[in-house]
């Protein structure tokens, strides 16, 4: 029973490039959440998605950041024209439908912008 | 918007000592969750509290939810080196039900 799968684990990008982070939720989970974590900081909510729908993107910067969760395939968090300040750990979590269970987190993607 | 605050930010203890972290919300919570993140790892769900005044135990860990459902605490009895990590509380915020996390309490245990 695979948990939440995120890839890549580590991603290095030069300033101005694009970063694509992937997340496959746990089997049976249809809710996906993305969080950003800076070193020694807490988890900052970015976006909440269900299949083909963005439910809440209030925590995501309006520019350069986008997220999707297509009918088929993983959820994607896309960061265009990365800057040094985007360097962080990005965690994806999933949960069951319609009930307030705990989240299952993936191992995260550590993004470094050089 | 809703805020979840945790204190202390850091706690250093000698192995065998007790440890407590406190969580406060600016609004009444429907429930509260606790997570643990080991150094270099990802958050792992520990427990959810739902009822006012609820107390739950997991071995040496005791979780409490305040009567007003605006605060919570996690107490670890006789800490061990395996307890090292950051402990986060989280409550539901926003209209759509995503979790808002506190900044966490980082626990270090000296053997």
Backbone of each chain as ProteinMPNN parsed JSONL, in Angstrom:
{"seq_chain_A": "XXXXXXXXXXXXXXXXXXXXXXXXXXXXXXXXXXXXXXXXXXXXXXXXXXXXXXXXXXXXXXXXXXXXXXXXXXXXXXXXXXXXXXXXXXXXXXXXXXXXXXXXXXXXXXXXXX", "coords_chain_A": {"N_chain_A": [[0.857, -1.187, 0.0], [1.191, 1.733, -1.207], [2.343, 4.86, -0.046], [1.975, 8.43, -0.098], [3.384, 9.603, -2.981], [6.105, 11.455, -3.97], [7.932, 13.192, -6.424], [10.629, 14.897, -8.09], [12.901, 13.874, -5.409], [14.93, 15.635, -4.828], [15.645, 18.723, -6.345], [17.347, 20.764, -8.51], [17.528, 23.954, -9.763], [18.318, 26.552, -12.075], [18.18, 30.108, -11.735], [15.315, 31.548, -13.211], [14.551, 29.286, -14.626], [12.119, 26.611, -15.039], [10.299, 24.817, -12.56], [9.004, 21.631, -11.908], [6.962, 19.828, -9.868], [5.923, 16.725, -8.689], [3.146, 14.785, -7.522], [1.686, 11.906, -6.319], [-1.24, 10.871, -4.922], [-2.169, 8.944, -1.993], [-3.591, 5.7, -2.403], [-7.042, 5.683, -2.84], [-7.4, 8.152, -1.772], [-8.682, 11.339, -2.496], [-8.21, 13.963, -2.15], [-5.863, 16.504, -2.367], [-3.108, 18.305, -1.113], [-0.846, 21.014, -1.091], [2.091, 22.096, 0.525], [4.5, 24.472, 1.666], [7.749, 24.569, 3.034], [10.114, 26.379, 4.722], [13.576, 26.317, 5.824], [13.804, 25.503, 9.247], [11.273, 26.473, 9.693], [7.639, 26.587, 9.862], [4.896, 24.762, 8.299], [3.591, 26.025, 5.406], [0.508, 26.58, 4.026], [-0.397, 26.084, 0.641], [-2.046, 25.235, -1.62], [-5.148, 23.555, -2.321], [-6.506, 20.735, -3.754], [-8.885, 18.844, -5.667], [-9.732, 16.108, -7.811], [-9.351, 17.413, -10.969], [-10.147, 19.905, -10.089], [-9.511, 23.014, -8.507], [-9.709, 23.709, -5.207], [-9.041, 25.476, -3.141], [-6.857, 28.035, -3.384], [-5.663, 29.942, -1.93], [-3.264, 30.247, -0.563], [-1.261, 30.34, -2.363], [1.216, 32.011, -4.287], [0.26, 34.6, -6.571], [1.513, 34.972, -8.959], [3.612, 33.178, -11.159], [3.313, 30.681, -9.95], [1.523, 27.628, -10.206], [-0.983, 25.071, -10.015], [-2.19, 21.753, -10.538], [-4.479, 19.013, -10.79], [-4.996, 16.538, -12.559], [-7.49, 14.489, -14.275], [-6.386, 12.028, -14.904], [-3.32, 10.787, -13.734], [-0.588, 12.33, -11.834], [-0.738, 14.966, -9.312], [0.433, 18.206, -10.072], [2.738, 20.651, -9.171], [3.706, 23.677, -10.317], [6.345, 25.856, -10.905], [7.193, 28.734, -12.363], [9.926, 30.485, -13.905], [11.899, 30.477, -11.76], [13.114, 31.842, -8.648], [15.694, 32.696, -6.23], [14.454, 32.812, -3.746], [12.493, 30.902, -3.9], [13.542, 28.562, -3.101], [13.109, 25.812, -1.112], [11.478, 23.277, 0.909], [8.994, 21.342, -0.53], [6.004, 20.0, 0.29], [3.642, 17.487, -0.334], [0.392, 16.429, 0.502], [-2.162, 14.017, 1.18], [-5.634, 13.161, 1.635], [-8.572, 11.393, 2.806], [-11.835, 11.245, 1.245], [-14.093, 13.807, 1.907], [-14.145, 13.663, 4.72], [-12.761, 14.527, 7.884], [-9.986, 13.393, 8.194], [-6.657, 12.61, 9.304], [-3.832, 13.951, 7.568], [-1.827, 12.382, 5.087], [1.484, 12.639, 4.429], [3.796, 13.146, 1.74], [7.284, 12.446, 1.005], [8.417, 14.781, 0.26], [9.755, 17.409, -1.871], [12.861, 18.751, -2.267], [13.689, 21.803, -3.248], [16.208, 23.584, -4.814], [17.386, 26.647, -5.769], [19.73, 27.959, -7.875]], "CA_chain_A": [[0.0, 0.0, 0.0], [2.106, 2.854, -1.321], [1.896, 6.109, 0.533], [1.994, 9.556, -1.023], [4.656, 9.558, -3.71], [6.521, 12.723, -4.547], [9.213, 13.2, -7.13], [11.82, 14.257, -7.553], [13.192, 14.165, -4.001], [15.756, 16.833, -4.853], [15.582, 19.378, -7.645], [18.17, 21.967, -8.587], [17.199, 24.758, -10.937], [18.941, 27.881, -12.17], [17.212, 31.212, -11.746], [14.657, 31.728, -14.496], [14.051, 28.028, -15.169], [10.85, 26.132, -14.5], [10.349, 23.635, -11.691], [7.763, 20.843, -11.885], [6.964, 18.906, -8.744], [4.822, 15.773, -8.885], [2.625, 14.138, -6.317], [0.629, 10.909, -6.496], [-1.82, 10.664, -3.585], [-2.353, 7.589, -1.517], [-4.727, 5.039, -3.028], [-8.291, 5.922, -2.119], [-7.474, 9.558, -1.372], [-8.972, 12.191, -3.644], [-7.901, 15.347, -1.788], [-4.421, 16.745, -2.384], [-2.717, 19.606, -0.55], [0.574, 21.347, -1.206], [2.621, 22.983, 1.562], [5.906, 24.865, 1.513], [8.441, 24.684, 4.306], [11.463, 26.936, 4.705], [14.374, 25.754, 6.917], [13.47, 25.924, 10.617], [9.967, 27.134, 9.689], [6.484, 25.707, 9.821], [4.338, 24.373, 7.004], [2.704, 27.077, 4.915], [-0.459, 26.072, 3.062], [-0.372, 26.722, -0.669], [-3.206, 24.972, -2.474], [-5.92, 22.352, -2.038], [-7.116, 20.304, -5.008], [-9.488, 17.537, -5.9], [-9.565, 15.763, -9.227], [-9.742, 18.407, -11.97], [-10.656, 21.128, -9.462], [-8.785, 23.72, -7.453], [-10.698, 24.046, -4.184], [-8.574, 26.65, -2.404], [-5.474, 28.38, -3.75], [-5.419, 31.211, -1.243], [-1.901, 30.337, -0.051], [-0.3, 30.264, -3.46], [1.481, 33.306, -4.935], [-0.569, 34.78, -7.773], [2.349, 34.913, -10.158], [4.636, 32.131, -11.387], [2.944, 29.392, -9.348], [0.242, 27.05, -10.6], [-1.136, 23.681, -9.59], [-3.275, 21.024, -11.185], [-4.671, 17.616, -10.402], [-5.814, 16.091, -13.692], [-8.288, 13.28, -14.108], [-5.424, 10.932, -14.901], [-1.959, 11.201, -13.45], [-0.324, 12.959, -10.541], [-0.887, 16.407, -9.146], [1.654, 18.913, -10.443], [2.956, 22.031, -8.736], [4.609, 24.237, -11.32], [6.882, 27.165, -10.577], [7.874, 29.284, -13.539], [10.944, 31.527, -13.699], [12.235, 30.378, -10.337], [14.052, 32.778, -8.028], [16.35, 32.086, -5.076], [13.489, 32.744, -2.654], [11.622, 29.72, -4.048], [14.228, 27.412, -2.502], [12.347, 25.346, 0.065], [10.932, 21.925, 0.774], [7.58, 21.373, -0.904], [5.361, 18.754, 0.692], [2.299, 17.18, -0.785], [-0.333, 15.554, 1.422], [-3.481, 13.603, 0.687], [-6.554, 12.694, 2.67], [-9.763, 10.732, 2.295], [-12.894, 12.102, 0.751], [-15.236, 14.336, 2.64], [-14.117, 13.559, 6.17], [-11.567, 15.195, 8.379], [-8.954, 12.499, 8.67], [-5.317, 13.157, 9.244], [-3.176, 13.975, 6.273], [-0.644, 11.568, 4.847], [2.43, 13.46, 3.685], [4.885, 12.559, 0.977], [8.631, 12.72, 1.518], [8.782, 16.141, -0.094], [10.755, 17.758, -2.89], [13.717, 19.856, -1.839], [14.041, 22.618, -4.398], [17.297, 24.533, -4.622], [17.558, 27.53, -6.922], [21.111, 28.483, -7.847]], "C_chain_A": [[0.893, 1.237, 0.0], [1.494, 4.08, -0.682], [1.848, 7.183, -0.52], [3.378, 9.602, -1.674], [4.945, 10.923, -4.304], [7.829, 12.523, -5.307], [9.384, 14.489, -7.904], [12.015, 14.578, -6.069], [14.004, 15.457, -3.884], [15.726, 17.396, -6.267], [16.416, 20.643, -7.573], [17.823, 22.686, -9.875], [17.98, 26.063, -10.89], [17.835, 28.927, -12.175], [16.635, 31.391, -13.148], [14.12, 30.45, -15.114], [12.699, 27.686, -14.535], [11.084, 24.926, -13.615], [8.984, 22.954, -11.725], [7.881, 19.793, -10.798], [5.727, 18.025, -8.872], [4.421, 15.096, -7.586], [1.52, 13.17, -6.694], [0.047, 10.614, -5.128], [-1.905, 9.188, -3.242], [-3.598, 6.99, -2.181], [-5.972, 5.267, -2.178], [-8.457, 7.35, -1.633], [-7.719, 10.424, -2.608], [-8.714, 13.665, -3.357], [-6.383, 15.487, -1.72], [-4.151, 18.164, -1.913], [-1.222, 19.796, -0.778], [0.937, 22.356, -0.12], [4.074, 23.293, 1.237], [6.516, 25.018, 2.902], [9.849, 25.235, 4.093], [12.242, 26.33, 5.877], [13.986, 26.353, 8.263], [12.128, 26.644, 10.702], [8.852, 26.091, 9.698], [6.051, 25.401, 8.398], [3.334, 25.437, 6.567], [1.809, 26.51, 3.82], [-0.354, 26.831, 1.741], [-1.685, 26.506, -1.415], [-3.828, 23.638, -2.115], [-6.667, 21.988, -3.317], [-7.857, 18.989, -4.841], [-9.367, 17.279, -7.394], [-10.183, 16.839, -10.132], [-10.278, 19.707, -11.375], [-9.665, 21.706, -8.462], [-9.821, 24.196, -6.447], [-10.322, 25.34, -3.463], [-7.13, 26.908, -2.778], [-5.045, 29.663, -3.058], [-3.995, 31.365, -0.734], [-0.837, 30.362, -1.131], [-0.069, 31.651, -4.05], [0.736, 33.4, -6.265], [0.251, 34.627, -9.052], [3.327, 33.751, -10.059], [4.254, 30.769, -10.851], [1.604, 28.917, -9.898], [0.215, 25.598, -10.154], [-2.298, 23.063, -10.334], [-3.32, 19.612, -10.641], [-5.59, 17.026, -11.476], [-6.565, 14.8, -13.387], [-7.39, 12.039, -14.049], [-4.051, 11.493, -14.56], [-1.82, 11.965, -12.147], [-0.724, 14.42, -10.503], [0.471, 17.046, -9.449], [1.636, 20.305, -9.816], [4.039, 22.595, -9.648], [5.036, 25.637, -10.88], [7.66, 27.659, -11.78], [8.884, 30.34, -13.109], [11.376, 31.589, -12.236], [13.248, 31.434, -9.919], [14.602, 32.114, -6.776], [15.378, 31.896, -3.911], [12.522, 31.577, -2.747], [12.267, 28.478, -3.45], [13.549, 27.037, -1.191], [12.066, 23.865, -0.122], [9.442, 22.057, 0.482], [6.991, 19.998, -0.596], [3.962, 18.675, 0.108], [1.678, 16.257, 0.251], [-1.643, 15.149, 0.767], [-4.337, 13.146, 1.86], [-7.758, 12.057, 1.997], [-10.829, 11.746, 1.924], [-13.853, 12.523, 1.85], [-15.193, 14.226, 4.15], [-12.79, 14.081, 6.67], [-10.619, 14.186, 9.042], [-7.627, 13.228, 8.676], [-4.77, 13.105, 7.837], [-2.031, 12.957, 6.252], [0.28, 12.379, 3.954], [3.385, 12.601, 2.869], [6.215, 12.989, 1.576], [9.142, 14.098, 1.131], [9.744, 16.237, -1.259], [11.533, 18.947, -2.357], [14.197, 20.607, -3.081], [15.142, 23.593, -4.015], [17.444, 25.339, -5.908], [18.944, 28.168, -6.821], [21.27, 29.624, -8.846]], "O_chain_A": [[1.3, 1.727, 1.053], [0.288, 4.31, -0.764], [1.697, 6.891, -1.707], [4.402, 9.634, -0.991], [4.135, 11.478, -5.046], [8.71, 11.779, -4.876], [8.405, 15.105, -8.325], [11.352, 15.469, -5.538], [13.798, 16.26, -2.975], [15.776, 16.658, -7.251], [16.223, 21.484, -6.695], [17.825, 22.088, -10.951], [18.263, 26.604, -9.821], [16.702, 28.655, -12.572], [17.364, 31.387, -14.14], [13.31, 30.513, -16.038], [12.214, 28.37, -13.634], [11.963, 24.108, -13.885], [7.946, 23.603, -11.591], [8.796, 18.969, -10.812], [4.626, 18.512, -9.13], [5.235, 14.87, -6.691], [0.532, 13.559, -7.316], [0.77, 10.149, -4.246], [-1.734, 8.315, -4.093], [-4.548, 7.711, -2.483], [-5.958, 5.07, -0.963], [-9.521, 7.724, -1.14], [-7.054, 10.267, -3.632], [-8.963, 14.52, -4.207], [-5.706, 14.678, -1.086], [-4.868, 19.101, -2.266], [-0.439, 18.852, -0.67], [0.217, 23.323, 0.128], [4.779, 22.494, 0.62], [5.879, 25.531, 3.822], [10.665, 24.645, 3.384], [11.626, 25.87, 6.839], [13.857, 27.57, 8.396], [11.868, 27.351, 11.676], [9.091, 24.89, 9.563], [6.737, 25.731, 7.43], [2.358, 25.713, 7.264], [2.299, 26.017, 2.804], [-0.237, 28.056, 1.722], [-2.357, 27.465, -1.795], [-3.148, 22.714, -1.668], [-7.369, 22.818, -3.895], [-7.516, 18.15, -4.008], [-8.942, 18.155, -8.148], [-11.379, 17.124, -10.058], [-10.817, 20.535, -12.11], [-9.059, 20.979, -7.675], [-10.703, 24.987, -6.78], [-11.174, 26.19, -3.206], [-6.265, 26.073, -2.512], [-4.171, 30.381, -3.543], [-3.547, 32.487, -0.493], [0.357, 30.403, -0.834], [-1.022, 32.391, -4.291], [0.6, 32.413, -6.987], [-0.262, 34.207, -10.089], [3.797, 33.406, -8.975], [4.837, 29.772, -11.276], [0.666, 29.702, -10.039], [1.257, 24.978, -9.942], [-3.255, 23.739, -10.71], [-2.339, 19.092, -10.109], [-6.811, 17.017, -11.32], [-6.311, 14.122, -12.392], [-7.61, 11.13, -13.249], [-3.67, 12.556, -15.049], [-2.802, 12.216, -11.448], [-1.012, 15.03, -11.533], [1.519, 16.491, -9.121], [0.651, 21.037, -9.917], [5.142, 22.056, -9.734], [4.209, 26.481, -10.533], [8.668, 27.067, -12.166], [8.717, 31.001, -12.083], [11.235, 32.615, -11.571], [14.104, 31.86, -10.695], [14.069, 31.109, -6.307], [15.479, 30.916, -3.173], [11.807, 31.285, -1.788], [11.608, 27.449, -3.306], [13.434, 27.856, -0.279], [12.372, 23.278, -1.16], [8.725, 22.791, 1.162], [7.416, 18.98, -1.142], [3.217, 19.653, 0.066], [2.36, 15.4, 0.814], [-2.166, 15.856, -0.095], [-3.832, 12.794, 2.926], [-7.943, 12.164, 0.785], [-10.736, 12.931, 2.245], [-14.354, 11.699, 2.615], [-16.134, 14.662, 4.813], [-11.8, 14.071, 5.938], [-10.476, 14.139, 10.264], [-7.494, 14.319, 8.123], [-5.208, 12.298, 7.017], [-1.368, 12.714, 7.261], [-0.099, 12.764, 2.847], [3.732, 11.485, 3.255], [6.27, 13.779, 2.518], [10.184, 14.536, 1.618], [10.449, 15.285, -1.592], [10.971, 19.995, -2.04], [15.007, 20.1, -3.857], [15.032, 24.327, -3.033], [17.604, 24.78, -6.993], [19.283, 28.819, -5.832], [22.356, 30.192, -8.968]]}, "seq_chain_B": "XXXXXXXXXXXXXXXXXXXXXXXXXXXXXXXXXXXXXXXXXXXXXXXXXXXXXXXXXXXXXXXXXXXXXXXXXXXXXXXXXXXXXXXXXXXXXXXXXXXXXXXXXXXXXXX", "coords_chain_B": {"N_chain_B": [[-7.396, 35.984, 8.899], [-7.554, 32.608, 10.179], [-5.313, 31.821, 12.834], [-2.739, 29.759, 14.116], [-0.932, 29.209, 16.924], [2.105, 28.253, 18.427], [3.923, 27.355, 21.339], [6.769, 26.346, 23.324], [9.144, 27.657, 20.864], [11.498, 26.28, 20.646], [12.84, 23.528, 22.48], [15.021, 22.212, 24.777], [15.945, 19.291, 26.308], [17.016, 17.069, 28.939], [17.571, 13.643, 28.549], [14.966, 11.653, 29.769], [13.671, 13.656, 31.116], [10.564, 15.512, 31.289], [8.389, 16.866, 28.709], [6.572, 19.537, 27.271], [4.42, 20.952, 24.866], [2.561, 23.726, 23.663], [-0.454, 24.803, 22.146], [-2.288, 27.303, 20.537], [-5.269, 28.697, 19.259], [-6.65, 31.304, 17.232], [-9.298, 31.194, 16.749], [-12.258, 29.241, 17.466], [-11.888, 25.75, 17.253], [-12.881, 23.024, 15.174], [-11.711, 20.579, 15.311], [-8.496, 19.307, 16.353], [-5.255, 18.534, 15.198], [-2.23, 16.651, 15.599], [1.161, 16.472, 14.61], [4.309, 14.896, 13.877], [7.588, 15.672, 12.942], [10.506, 14.308, 11.963], [14.03, 15.176, 11.987], [15.007, 16.202, 8.79], [12.984, 14.752, 7.676], [9.502, 14.014, 6.849], [6.277, 15.392, 7.776], [4.401, 13.459, 10.096], [1.333, 12.072, 10.844], [-0.022, 12.11, 14.088], [-2.266, 12.193, 15.891], [-5.789, 12.952, 16.322], [-7.921, 15.256, 17.887], [-11.207, 15.81, 18.96], [-13.379, 16.348, 20.674], [-14.519, 18.693, 23.157], [-12.399, 19.281, 25.882], [-11.196, 16.819, 25.616], [-8.981, 14.083, 26.234], [-6.259, 12.225, 25.193], [-4.16, 9.338, 25.038], [-0.998, 8.101, 23.993], [1.053, 5.777, 24.619], [3.825, 7.202, 25.998], [2.975, 9.714, 25.381], [0.715, 12.378, 25.885], [-2.217, 13.913, 24.938], [-4.144, 16.851, 24.916], [-7.256, 18.566, 24.593], [-8.564, 21.743, 24.814], [-11.239, 23.041, 26.909], [-12.679, 25.088, 25.721], [-12.094, 24.607, 23.148], [-10.056, 25.954, 21.844], [-7.454, 25.684, 22.421], [-4.649, 23.495, 22.865], [-2.58, 20.791, 24.039], [0.497, 18.955, 24.082], [2.057, 16.471, 25.828], [5.009, 14.897, 26.776], [6.167, 12.238, 28.544], [9.055, 11.45, 30.395], [11.264, 11.766, 28.353], [12.834, 10.361, 25.423], [15.662, 9.706, 23.276], [14.643, 9.097, 20.845], [12.461, 10.686, 20.618], [13.14, 13.04, 19.493], [12.616, 15.783, 17.323], [10.336, 17.863, 15.406], [7.322, 19.08, 16.605], [4.13, 19.57, 15.498], [1.063, 21.344, 15.74], [-2.211, 21.453, 14.302], [-5.006, 23.047, 12.821], [-8.251, 23.29, 11.326], [-8.707, 25.64, 8.783], [-9.939, 28.375, 6.833], [-12.533, 28.406, 4.322], [-12.815, 26.067, 2.994], [-11.687, 23.942, 4.235], [-8.9, 23.261, 4.655], [-5.871, 22.326, 6.363], [-4.381, 24.406, 8.835], [-1.219, 25.001, 9.966], [0.622, 25.241, 13.033], [3.754, 26.852, 13.925], [5.379, 25.034, 15.048], [7.151, 23.084, 17.562], [10.427, 22.573, 18.267], [12.065, 19.837, 19.416], [14.846, 18.859, 21.22], [16.85, 16.264, 22.535], [19.036, 15.492, 25.025], [21.324, 12.931, 25.51]], "CA_chain_B": [[-7.652, 34.56, 8.831], [-7.232, 31.838, 11.379], [-3.906, 31.622, 13.168], [-2.446, 28.734, 15.107], [0.344, 29.572, 17.517], [2.692, 27.22, 19.279], [5.068, 27.692, 22.177], [7.86, 27.206, 22.864], [9.63, 27.358, 19.519], [12.537, 25.272, 20.848], [12.942, 22.977, 23.822], [16.136, 21.269, 24.938], [15.761, 18.572, 27.568], [17.876, 15.926, 29.221], [16.814, 12.398, 28.416], [14.285, 11.297, 31.003], [12.838, 14.778, 31.548], [9.296, 15.655, 30.584], [8.329, 17.921, 27.701], [5.214, 19.948, 26.905], [4.251, 22.007, 23.886], [1.228, 24.296, 23.764], [-0.99, 25.279, 20.884], [-3.438, 28.186, 20.711], [-5.89, 29.161, 18.03], [-7.372, 32.572, 17.324], [-10.726, 30.892, 16.628], [-12.661, 27.91, 17.955], [-11.554, 24.697, 16.289], [-13.75, 21.84, 15.131], [-10.849, 19.539, 15.856], [-7.09, 19.666, 16.258], [-4.403, 17.404, 14.873], [-0.824, 16.773, 15.937], [2.083, 15.8, 13.704], [5.721, 14.904, 14.251], [8.51, 15.657, 11.813], [11.89, 14.036, 12.349], [14.977, 15.983, 11.198], [15.176, 15.745, 7.41], [11.857, 13.913, 7.254], [8.237, 14.647, 6.531], [5.331, 15.319, 8.896], [3.663, 12.211, 10.261], [0.133, 12.266, 11.67], [-0.018, 11.414, 15.368], [-3.57, 12.039, 16.527], [-6.78, 14.005, 16.15], [-8.821, 15.461, 19.018], [-12.439, 16.385, 18.442], [-14.336, 16.789, 21.711], [-14.1, 19.645, 24.175], [-11.831, 18.654, 27.071], [-10.738, 15.459, 25.331], [-7.612, 13.687, 26.559], [-5.896, 10.935, 24.585], [-2.782, 8.93, 25.347], [-0.289, 7.142, 23.147], [2.253, 5.41, 25.386], [4.31, 8.286, 26.853], [2.445, 10.984, 24.886], [-0.636, 12.726, 26.316], [-2.749, 15.024, 24.156], [-5.351, 17.427, 25.517], [-7.978, 19.596, 23.843], [-9.157, 22.615, 25.815], [-12.697, 23.064, 27.046], [-13.226, 26.043, 24.751], [-11.659, 24.139, 21.819], [-9.175, 26.946, 21.231], [-6.079, 25.389, 22.762], [-4.325, 22.077, 22.992], [-1.218, 20.555, 24.493], [1.106, 17.628, 23.934], [2.999, 16.238, 26.917], [5.769, 13.649, 26.676], [6.734, 11.841, 29.835], [10.347, 10.74, 30.34], [11.677, 11.799, 26.949], [13.897, 9.497, 24.922], [16.311, 10.307, 22.097], [13.775, 8.854, 19.669], [11.409, 11.716, 20.579], [13.685, 14.216, 18.812], [11.912, 16.196, 16.11], [9.481, 19.026, 15.554], [5.928, 18.708, 16.822], [3.211, 20.585, 14.965], [-0.38, 21.213, 15.855], [-2.87, 21.972, 13.105], [-6.456, 23.161, 12.887], [-8.847, 23.575, 10.032], [-8.951, 27.045, 8.516], [-10.479, 28.636, 5.505], [-13.895, 27.917, 4.124], [-12.824, 24.794, 2.299], [-11.246, 22.849, 5.084], [-7.502, 22.846, 4.639], [-5.233, 22.456, 7.669], [-3.432, 25.47, 9.112], [-0.244, 24.473, 10.911], [1.444, 26.099, 13.852], [5.151, 26.869, 13.485], [6.034, 23.847, 15.589], [8.12, 23.12, 18.653], [11.539, 21.679, 17.957], [12.549, 19.187, 20.629], [16.115, 18.131, 21.194], [17.009, 15.467, 23.751], [20.443, 15.194, 25.294], [21.401, 11.625, 26.174]], "C_chain_B": [[-7.229, 33.86, 10.111], [-5.728, 31.725, 11.573], [-3.783, 30.555, 14.241], [-1.047, 28.994, 15.622], [0.823, 28.482, 18.46], [3.83, 27.791, 20.099], [5.488, 26.471, 22.99], [8.277, 26.856, 21.438], [10.688, 26.248, 19.583], [12.479, 24.781, 22.298], [14.083, 21.965, 23.846], [15.958, 20.588, 26.282], [16.808, 17.48, 27.706], [17.001, 14.675, 29.08], [16.226, 12.017, 29.774], [13.407, 12.418, 31.557], [11.538, 14.785, 30.754], [9.345, 16.85, 29.639], [6.866, 18.242, 27.409], [5.271, 21.043, 25.857], [2.791, 22.423, 23.867], [0.814, 24.924, 22.429], [-2.234, 26.13, 21.158], [-3.951, 28.676, 19.375], [-6.615, 30.477, 18.27], [-8.882, 32.359, 17.229], [-11.012, 29.505, 17.213], [-12.441, 26.876, 16.86], [-12.581, 23.576, 16.323], [-12.978, 20.626, 15.629], [-9.407, 20.021, 15.755], [-6.295, 18.4, 15.998], [-2.971, 17.715, 15.298], [0.008, 15.915, 14.994], [3.487, 15.867, 14.288], [6.562, 14.846, 12.983], [9.92, 15.427, 12.339], [12.815, 14.901, 11.502], [15.188, 15.386, 9.816], [14.018, 14.935, 6.875], [10.62, 14.709, 6.913], [7.284, 14.523, 7.714], [4.567, 13.998, 8.893], [2.521, 12.452, 11.243], [0.238, 11.443, 12.948], [-1.426, 11.133, 15.861], [-4.482, 13.196, 16.161], [-7.659, 14.056, 17.401], [-10.03, 16.221, 18.512], [-13.311, 17.011, 19.535], [-13.703, 17.791, 22.669], [-13.597, 18.904, 25.405], [-11.262, 17.263, 26.857], [-9.275, 15.259, 25.715], [-7.362, 12.32, 25.933], [-4.446, 10.627, 24.902], [-2.279, 7.943, 24.307], [1.016, 6.859, 23.87], [2.686, 6.582, 26.266], [3.776, 9.668, 26.43], [1.006, 11.166, 25.357], [-1.061, 13.987, 25.587], [-4.021, 15.509, 24.835], [-5.936, 18.482, 24.586], [-8.738, 20.44, 24.865], [-10.683, 22.62, 25.804], [-13.348, 23.982, 26.014], [-12.853, 25.689, 23.317], [-10.862, 25.213, 21.085], [-7.716, 26.676, 21.57], [-5.9, 23.889, 22.972], [-2.9, 21.956, 23.509], [-0.815, 19.119, 24.206], [2.159, 17.502, 25.025], [3.683, 14.902, 26.695], [6.418, 13.386, 28.025], [8.052, 11.106, 29.603], [10.864, 10.628, 28.908], [12.819, 10.829, 26.666], [14.492, 10.153, 23.685], [15.479, 10.104, 20.838], [12.647, 9.87, 19.565], [11.862, 12.976, 19.842], [12.907, 14.512, 17.531], [11.122, 17.457, 16.384], [8.032, 18.575, 15.623], [5.033, 19.875, 16.402], [1.781, 20.281, 15.395], [-0.989, 21.849, 14.611], [-4.367, 21.986, 13.301], [-6.99, 23.54, 11.525], [-9.152, 25.062, 9.893], [-9.489, 27.237, 7.127], [-11.85, 28.009, 5.34], [-13.934, 26.517, 3.552], [-12.179, 23.663, 3.068], [-9.825, 22.379, 4.904], [-6.875, 23.137, 6.006], [-4.296, 23.654, 7.725], [-2.511, 24.974, 10.221], [0.35, 25.582, 11.767], [2.889, 26.011, 13.38], [5.958, 25.735, 14.091], [6.922, 24.129, 16.787], [9.182, 22.089, 18.35], [12.12, 21.145, 19.258], [13.898, 18.53, 20.373], [16.298, 17.466, 22.553], [18.472, 15.098, 23.91], [20.546, 13.867, 26.039], [22.178, 11.684, 27.488]], "O_chain_B": [[-6.625, 34.459, 11.001], [-4.97, 31.556, 10.617], [-4.609, 30.461, 15.149], [-0.086, 29.0, 14.854], [0.039, 27.876, 19.19], [4.608, 28.612, 19.613], [4.644, 25.636, 23.315], [7.809, 25.866, 20.876], [10.766, 25.395, 18.699], [12.116, 25.524, 23.21], [14.119, 21.01, 23.07], [15.831, 21.266, 27.302], [17.403, 17.031, 26.726], [15.83, 14.678, 29.458], [16.912, 12.057, 30.795], [12.512, 12.172, 32.365], [11.425, 14.157, 29.701], [10.21, 17.72, 29.747], [6.028, 17.345, 27.312], [6.086, 21.96, 25.955], [1.894, 21.596, 24.031], [1.629, 25.491, 21.701], [-3.119, 25.727, 21.914], [-3.181, 29.023, 18.48], [-7.127, 30.733, 19.359], [-9.658, 33.244, 17.587], [-10.099, 28.707, 17.421], [-12.766, 27.102, 15.694], [-13.089, 23.225, 17.387], [-13.538, 19.752, 16.291], [-9.139, 21.046, 15.128], [-6.62, 17.329, 16.511], [-2.555, 18.873, 15.352], [-0.371, 14.802, 14.63], [3.816, 16.756, 15.074], [6.282, 14.07, 12.069], [10.46, 16.255, 13.073], [12.432, 15.321, 10.41], [15.51, 14.205, 9.684], [14.06, 14.476, 5.734], [10.677, 15.923, 6.714], [7.458, 13.649, 8.563], [4.15, 13.495, 7.849], [2.73, 12.972, 12.339], [0.542, 10.251, 12.914], [-1.759, 10.0, 16.207], [-4.03, 14.265, 15.75], [-8.088, 13.02, 17.909], [-9.9, 17.163, 17.73], [-13.904, 18.071, 19.337], [-12.506, 17.735, 22.949], [-14.27, 18.01, 25.917], [-10.885, 16.595, 27.819], [-8.444, 16.15, 25.541], [-8.142, 11.385, 26.115], [-3.613, 11.526, 25.02], [-3.011, 7.085, 23.815], [1.976, 7.619, 23.746], [1.968, 6.925, 27.205], [4.097, 10.674, 27.062], [0.182, 10.257, 25.253], [-0.362, 15.0, 25.612], [-4.859, 14.719, 25.269], [-5.212, 19.192, 23.888], [-9.475, 19.9, 25.69], [-11.32, 22.25, 24.817], [-14.428, 23.69, 25.5], [-13.246, 26.383, 22.379], [-10.974, 25.365, 19.868], [-6.829, 27.364, 21.065], [-6.847, 23.142, 23.215], [-2.113, 22.9, 23.427], [-1.643, 18.214, 24.103], [3.053, 18.341, 25.128], [3.023, 13.891, 26.454], [7.131, 14.233, 28.563], [8.151, 10.249, 28.725], [10.897, 9.543, 28.327], [13.641, 10.522, 27.53], [13.887, 11.058, 23.109], [15.603, 10.863, 19.877], [11.95, 9.924, 18.552], [11.059, 13.875, 19.595], [12.584, 13.608, 16.76], [11.225, 18.049, 17.458], [7.575, 17.784, 14.798], [5.168, 20.999, 16.886], [1.348, 19.129, 15.412], [-0.362, 22.679, 13.952], [-4.938, 21.058, 13.874], [-6.259, 24.051, 10.677], [-9.773, 25.666, 10.768], [-9.48, 26.302, 6.326], [-12.263, 27.173, 6.145], [-14.964, 25.847, 3.613], [-12.136, 22.532, 2.585], [-9.57, 21.178, 4.995], [-7.285, 24.06, 6.711], [-3.519, 23.896, 6.801], [-2.974, 24.576, 11.29], [0.556, 26.704, 11.305], [3.213, 25.185, 12.526], [7.098, 25.5, 13.691], [7.381, 25.251, 16.997], [8.898, 20.902, 18.195], [12.605, 21.907, 20.095], [14.062, 17.751, 19.434], [15.946, 18.032, 23.588], [19.068, 14.469, 23.036], [19.922, 13.696, 27.086], [22.329, 10.666, 28.163]]}, "name": "protein", "num_of_chains": 2, "seq": "XXXXXXXXXXXXXXXXXXXXXXXXXXXXXXXXXXXXXXXXXXXXXXXXXXXXXXXXXXXXXXXXXXXXXXXXXXXXXXXXXXXXXXXXXXXXXXXXXXXXXXXXXXXXXXXXXXXXXXXXXXXXXXXXXXXXXXXXXXXXXXXXXXXXXXXXXXXXXXXXXXXXXXXXXXXXXXXXXXXXXXXXXXXXXXXXXXXXXXXXXXXXXXXXXXXXXXXXXXXXXXXXX"}
